[in-house]
Amino acid sequence: MSKLKPETRDKLKKVSTATLATALYKRGLRSQFIQDVKPLAPREESMVGEAFTLRYMPAREDLNQLTVFRNPDHPQRKAVEECPPGAVMVMDSRKDARAASAGGILVTRLMKRGVAGVVTDGGFRDSAEIATLEMPAYHSRPSAPTNLTLHQAIDINVPIGCGDAPVFPGDVVVGDNDGVIIIPAHLADEIAEEATEMTAYEDFVTEKVREGRTIRGLYPATDERNLEEFAAWREQNGR
């Protein structure tokens, strides 16, 4: 797994998934936003971490009895105990929330181990409990049935699809109140820098639009005078 630079992590915590989506779009990457997942509770700061993945396949009933959890090497349990601190655990549940991907106890264990967040394109059981935890969690909707009902955990830390987005181990996962986006690991530093610059200009634009300014020549910046004003605004605001 690639190691995310602390300065890159800090930058990504302060930019939106919308801004990141635009930066990725410029590079021809149009399918990096995980579809149909949302945070269980609003967050003031973005979730950021390297992807550590778990893949589910359709359950085969004779292999998915409750007794499988007695095995300490069961892939779901093993993933919870091996996901590195600072990483985000991303689960491929085949966009099927009819059975849970995990529940409150496992998500609490991830939090206590220092994991940065958890994402599934399925659902969580104990969702009201998970919503109170300090660690960000994203899912499609609440789901009470145990994962064994429909999902068989089969692979750890392999390339997966989550909500139609490709996720490779070590990719950078960013989540805010809009949802979750995946940044290819090799682009993380430059995307973080570009998004930071974009955010500064967007904050300037928002301030001017709230003052009643037209977006013509301002957004995008096609009038040189707006860029000059932005430079002065940045210096004044320490941006």
C-alpha positions as CSV (number, residue, x, y, z in Angstrom):
1,M,0.0,0.0,0.0
2,S,1.3,3.4,-0.9
3,K,1.9,5.9,1.9
4,L,-0.1,9.1,1.8
5,K,2.0,12.1,2.6
6,P,0.8,14.0,5.8
7,E,0.7,17.3,3.9
8,T,-1.4,15.7,1.1
9,R,-3.8,14.2,3.7
10,D,-4.1,17.7,5.3
11,K,-4.9,19.4,2.0
12,L,-7.5,16.8,1.1
13,K,-9.3,17.2,4.4
14,K,-10.0,20.8,3.4
15,V,-11.3,20.4,-0.2
16,S,-14.7,19.1,-1.4
17,T,-15.4,16.0,-3.4
18,A,-17.0,18.3,-6.0
19,T,-13.7,20.1,-6.5
20,L,-11.8,16.8,-6.6
21,A,-14.3,15.5,-9.2
22,T,-13.5,18.5,-11.4
23,A,-9.8,18.0,-11.0
24,L,-10.1,14.4,-12.0
25,Y,-12.4,15.2,-14.9
26,K,-9.6,17.4,-16.3
27,R,-7.5,14.3,-16.5
28,G,-10.2,12.2,-18.2
29,L,-11.3,10.3,-15.0
30,R,-15.1,10.4,-14.9
31,S,-16.1,7.4,-12.8
32,Q,-14.3,8.0,-9.5
33,F,-17.3,9.1,-7.5
34,I,-18.9,6.2,-5.6
35,Q,-22.6,6.2,-6.6
36,D,-25.5,6.1,-4.1
37,V,-23.6,6.2,-0.8
38,K,-24.0,8.9,1.9
39,P,-22.6,9.6,5.3
40,L,-24.5,8.2,8.3
41,A,-23.9,11.6,10.0
42,P,-22.7,15.0,8.8
43,R,-19.0,15.7,9.0
44,E,-17.2,19.0,9.4
45,E,-13.9,17.7,8.0
46,S,-13.4,15.4,5.1
47,M,-12.6,11.7,5.6
48,V,-9.2,10.9,4.0
49,G,-7.2,7.7,3.8
50,E,-5.7,5.0,1.7
51,A,-8.1,2.3,0.5
52,F,-8.0,-1.1,2.1
53,T,-10.6,-3.2,0.4
54,L,-12.9,-6.1,1.2
55,R,-14.8,-7.9,-1.6
56,Y,-18.1,-9.8,-1.1
57,M,-19.6,-12.3,-3.5
58,P,-23.1,-13.7,-3.5
59,A,-23.5,-16.1,-0.6
60,R,-23.6,-19.8,-1.0
61,E,-25.8,-21.1,1.8
62,D,-23.7,-24.2,2.7
63,L,-20.6,-22.0,3.2
64,N,-22.3,-19.1,5.0
65,Q,-23.5,-20.5,8.3
66,L,-23.1,-18.5,11.5
67,T,-20.3,-20.9,12.5
68,V,-18.0,-19.4,10.0
69,F,-17.5,-16.4,12.4
70,R,-15.7,-18.8,14.8
71,N,-12.8,-18.8,12.3
72,P,-10.4,-16.0,13.2
73,D,-9.3,-15.9,9.6
74,H,-12.8,-15.3,8.2
75,P,-12.2,-12.6,5.6
76,Q,-14.6,-10.1,7.1
77,R,-13.1,-10.4,10.6
78,K,-9.6,-10.6,9.3
79,A,-10.1,-7.4,7.3
80,V,-11.4,-5.5,10.4
81,E,-8.2,-6.6,12.3
82,E,-5.8,-5.9,9.5
83,C,-7.0,-2.6,8.0
84,P,-4.2,-0.2,8.8
85,P,-4.6,2.9,11.0
86,G,-5.2,5.9,8.9
87,A,-6.7,3.8,6.0
88,V,-10.3,3.7,4.8
89,M,-11.9,0.3,4.6
90,V,-13.9,0.1,1.4
91,M,-16.3,-2.8,0.8
92,D,-17.7,-4.1,-2.5
93,S,-21.1,-5.3,-1.5
94,R,-22.3,-5.4,-5.2
95,K,-24.6,-2.4,-4.5
96,D,-26.9,-4.8,-2.6
97,A,-28.2,-3.4,0.7
98,R,-30.7,-6.2,1.4
99,A,-28.1,-7.6,3.9
100,A,-25.6,-5.6,6.0
101,S,-22.0,-5.3,5.1
102,A,-21.1,-4.9,8.7
103,G,-22.6,-3.7,12.0
104,G,-21.9,-1.5,15.0
105,I,-19.4,-3.8,16.8
106,L,-17.1,-4.2,13.8
107,V,-17.2,-0.5,12.8
108,T,-16.5,0.4,16.4
109,R,-13.5,-1.9,16.3
110,L,-12.2,-0.2,13.2
111,M,-12.6,3.2,14.9
112,K,-10.7,2.0,18.0
113,R,-7.9,0.7,15.8
114,G,-7.4,4.2,14.3
115,V,-9.0,3.5,10.9
116,A,-9.9,6.8,9.1
117,G,-13.3,5.7,7.9
118,V,-15.5,2.9,6.4
119,V,-17.4,2.8,3.1
120,T,-19.8,0.3,1.6
121,D,-22.0,0.3,-1.5
122,G,-24.4,-1.8,0.6
123,G,-25.8,-1.1,4.0
124,F,-24.9,-1.2,7.7
125,R,-26.9,-2.7,10.5
126,D,-26.9,-0.8,13.8
127,S,-26.9,2.3,11.7
128,A,-28.1,4.7,14.4
129,E,-25.2,3.5,16.7
130,I,-22.7,3.9,13.9
131,A,-23.9,7.4,13.2
132,T,-22.8,8.4,16.7
133,L,-19.2,7.2,16.3
134,E,-16.4,9.6,15.8
135,M,-15.2,7.7,12.7
136,P,-16.9,8.6,9.4
137,A,-19.1,5.9,7.8
138,Y,-20.8,5.8,4.4
139,H,-23.4,3.4,3.1
140,S,-26.5,3.2,0.8
141,R,-29.1,2.6,3.5
142,P,-29.7,0.8,6.8
143,S,-30.0,-3.0,6.6
144,A,-30.7,-5.2,9.6
145,P,-30.0,-8.8,8.2
146,T,-26.5,-10.2,8.9
147,N,-24.1,-10.1,5.9
148,L,-24.2,-13.9,5.8
149,T,-27.7,-13.7,4.5
150,L,-26.6,-12.6,1.0
151,H,-22.9,-11.8,1.1
152,Q,-19.9,-14.0,1.4
153,A,-16.6,-12.2,2.2
154,I,-14.1,-13.6,-0.2
155,D,-11.1,-11.3,-0.8
156,I,-9.1,-8.7,1.1
157,N,-7.1,-5.9,-0.4
158,V,-7.7,-6.6,-4.0
159,P,-9.1,-4.3,-6.7
160,I,-12.8,-3.9,-6.4
161,G,-15.8,-1.9,-7.7
162,C,-17.7,0.1,-5.1
163,G,-20.8,1.9,-6.3
164,D,-19.5,1.7,-9.9
165,A,-16.2,3.3,-9.0
166,P,-12.9,1.4,-9.5
167,V,-11.0,1.1,-6.2
168,F,-7.4,-0.2,-6.1
169,P,-5.7,-0.9,-2.7
170,G,-3.7,2.3,-1.8
171,D,-5.9,4.6,-3.8
172,V,-6.8,7.7,-1.8
173,V,-10.4,7.8,-0.5
174,V,-12.0,11.2,0.3
175,G,-15.5,11.6,1.7
176,D,-17.5,14.6,2.6
177,N,-21.2,15.4,3.1
178,D,-21.8,14.9,-0.7
179,G,-20.3,11.4,-0.8
180,V,-17.1,9.6,-1.5
181,I,-14.5,9.9,-4.3
182,I,-11.5,7.8,-5.2
183,I,-8.2,9.4,-6.3
184,P,-5.7,7.1,-8.0
185,A,-2.7,6.9,-5.7
186,H,-0.2,8.2,-8.2
187,L,-2.2,11.4,-8.7
188,A,-2.9,12.2,-5.0
189,D,-0.2,14.8,-4.5
190,E,-0.9,16.8,-7.6
191,I,-4.7,16.5,-7.2
192,A,-4.5,17.7,-3.6
193,E,-2.4,20.7,-4.7
194,E,-4.7,21.6,-7.6
195,A,-7.8,21.2,-5.5
196,T,-6.4,23.5,-2.8
197,E,-5.8,26.2,-5.4
198,M,-9.2,25.7,-6.9
199,T,-10.8,25.9,-3.5
200,A,-9.2,29.2,-2.8
201,Y,-10.6,30.7,-6.0
202,E,-14.0,29.2,-5.4
203,D,-14.1,30.7,-1.9
204,F,-13.3,34.1,-3.5
205,V,-16.0,33.6,-6.1
206,T,-18.6,32.6,-3.6
207,E,-17.8,35.8,-1.5
208,K,-18.2,38.0,-4.6
209,V,-21.4,36.3,-5.8
210,R,-22.9,36.7,-2.4
211,E,-22.1,40.4,-2.7
212,G,-24.1,40.4,-6.0
213,R,-21.3,40.1,-8.5
214,T,-22.2,38.5,-11.9
215,I,-20.5,35.2,-12.8
216,R,-19.5,36.5,-16.2
217,G,-15.8,36.9,-16.4
218,L,-15.6,35.6,-12.8
219,Y,-16.5,32.0,-13.0
220,P,-14.5,30.9,-14.9
221,A,-12.0,33.7,-14.6
222,T,-11.9,35.1,-18.2
223,D,-11.5,38.7,-17.0
224,E,-8.0,39.5,-16.0
225,R,-9.2,42.1,-13.5
226,N,-10.9,39.3,-11.4
227,L,-7.6,37.5,-11.2
228,E,-5.9,40.6,-10.0
229,E,-8.6,41.1,-7.4
230,F,-8.2,37.4,-6.4
231,A,-4.5,37.9,-5.9
232,A,-5.1,40.8,-3.5
233,W,-7.9,38.8,-1.8
234,R,-5.5,35.9,-1.2
235,E,-2.9,38.1,0.3
236,Q,-5.4,39.8,2.6
237,N,-6.9,36.5,3.7
238,G,-3.7,34.5,4.0
239,R,-4.8,32.0,1.3
